[in-house]
Amino acid sequence: MAEEKTSLNPLRAVGAVLSAFGGIRRGKDSRDDLAKLKPIQIILAALLCAALFIGGLLTLVRSITS
């Protein structure tokens, strides 16, 4: 039985991006994600995570400096 090529699970894409941001990804898991996720899913998840990270940093800095 052939394994499904793509997965529309957004949590899997976010998990892949967060583990890549942290640098704690096993090679096998990275290859599995690249095989199962579409590039647009990874790009959108990365943009979302980066925006949340920057927003969190800005909020933290504003609360500390005020």
Secondary structure, 3 states (H helix, E strand, C coil): CCCCCCCCCHHHHHHHHHHHHHCCCCHHHHHHHHHHCCHHHHHHHHHHHHHHHHHHHHHHHHHHHC
